[in-house]
Amino acid sequence: MKVVFATNNQHKVNEIRSALPQHFSIISLKEAGIDIDIPEPHDTLQDNAAEKARTIYHFFKKNCFSEDTGLEVYALNNEPGVRSARYAGDEKSFDKNIDKLLSELKNSGDRKARFRTVICLIMIGKEYFFEGVCEGEIVGERRGQGGFGYDPVFKPVGSDRTFAEMSMEQKNLFSHRKKATDKLVTFLNKLTIENHNIH
């Protein structure tokens, strides 16, 4: 089964590919020949994910899904949340975002945070949503060279390493994106079986 993943972020494509069984293949926007930068104007992850999926489905009529992910830090009223990629400005600098986050938390005793991913799937015009959450905390300084975004400062519950200190396989044991993807895959598997039964 092929589905278009409505993103220009190759890191996210790689992560979701690593979480998918072999009989599913996802096509990035670039691979589908779609050159479009979709805005994320909304206040919730769900609305932003839906905006991206609806845009692709509207223009190209292809089964597709999109996701929006936010880091929610409890002491900062769940910021940066939907603004995670642009926390320190529109240039989407991972380094500046982390600098700002560490600065905001400098005097805070509560460093608990969570990553939350919402996937919006559009299949034959119908919308479905799947959510994955990973609880953890923000460490005091960058650790590790892997991953992307806030991975060097996010340590999931149950591990003494940050996401950036893990391999993709290790990260998938905790990952919010993996949890949401697993729900997506379970749904697509069910859909495939039902369609076979119909035919």
Helices and strands as residue ranges (DSSP letters): E 2-5, H 10-19, E 25-28, H 45-60, E 64-73, G 74-76, E 79-81, G 84-86, H 94-104, E 112-123, E 126-138, G 151-153, E 154-156, G 163-165, H 168-172, H 176-198
